[in-house]
Amino acid sequence: MSKRRTHSPEFKARVAMEAISGRKTIQEIAADHAIHPIQVSQWKRQLLDGASELFTRGKKNKDTGDSQVKEAELFQQIGKLQMELEWLKKKSQLL
């Protein structure tokens, strides 16, 4: 059996951009890169469908900002609990 090939996101984007440009047919692009023409069409469709997400503002930034604040709070709580645990271990050894 042959192993499945995995392609990097950069390669996929380059092939999809080539397909969008229209200089070559999908068949020619597939032959140049030794991939199936259906795969080229799928990558092209994914690029066109996801292109609108590149230009959205604010929504992703707010989500990442909220997650970073939540993460900082959780790390602070972990640190506090670890200090309490250390203190309790020391006190229990003295008793």
C-alpha positions in Angstrom: 0.0 0.0 0.0 1.2 3.5 -0.7 1.4 6.1 2.0 -0.9 9.1 1.9 0.9 12.3 1.2 0.3 15.3 3.4 0.7 18.8 2.0 1.6 21.9 4.0 -0.8 24.8 4.2 1.6 26.9 2.3 1.6 24.4 -0.6 -2.2 24.2 -0.6 -2.5 28.0 -0.7 0.0 28.3 -3.5 -1.8 25.7 -5.6 -5.2 27.3 -4.8 -3.9 30.8 -5.8 -2.6 29.4 -9.0 -6.0 27.9 -9.7 -7.7 31.2 -9.0 -5.4 33.1 -11.2 -6.7 31.2 -14.3 -3.4 31.2 -16.2 -3.5 27.4 -16.3 -6.3 24.9 -16.3 -7.0 22.8 -13.2 -5.8 19.8 -15.2 -2.4 21.5 -15.9 -1.9 22.6 -12.3 -2.7 19.1 -11.1 -0.2 17.6 -13.5 2.5 20.1 -12.5 2.2 19.4 -8.8 1.4 15.6 -9.2 -1.9 15.9 -7.4 -5.5 15.0 -8.4 -7.5 17.7 -10.1 -10.4 17.3 -7.7 -8.0 18.2 -4.8 -7.0 21.4 -6.7 -10.7 22.3 -7.0 -11.4 21.6 -3.3 -8.4 23.7 -2.2 -9.6 26.5 -4.5 -13.1 26.4 -3.1 -11.8 26.4 0.5 -9.7 29.4 -0.3 -12.6 31.3 -1.8 -14.9 30.3 1.0 -12.4 31.4 3.7 -11.3 34.6 2.0 -14.0 36.6 3.7 -12.8 35.6 7.1 -9.5 37.4 6.5 -11.2 40.8 6.4 -13.4 40.5 9.5 -12.3 42.8 12.3 -12.7 42.7 16.0 -14.5 39.4 16.4 -11.4 37.2 16.6 -9.5 39.8 18.6 -12.2 40.0 21.3 -12.3 36.2 21.6 -8.6 35.9 22.0 -8.5 38.9 24.4 -11.2 37.2 26.6 -9.4 33.9 26.5 -6.1 35.5 27.5 -7.8 37.3 30.5 -9.5 34.0 31.6 -6.2 32.2 31.2 -4.3 34.8 33.3 -6.9 34.5 36.0 -6.6 30.7 36.0 -2.8 30.8 36.3 -3.1 33.2 39.1 -5.5 30.9 40.9 -3.2 27.9 40.3 -0.3 29.8 41.8 -2.3 30.7 44.9 -3.4 27.2 45.4 0.1 25.9 45.1 1.3 28.3 47.7 -1.5 27.2 50.1 -0.6 23.6 49.5 3.1 24.2 50.3 2.2 26.1 53.4 -0.2 23.3 54.6 2.6 20.6 53.9 5.0 22.6 56.1 2.5 23.0 58.9 1.4 19.3 58.8 5.1 18.2 59.2 5.5 20.4 62.3 2.5 18.7 63.9 
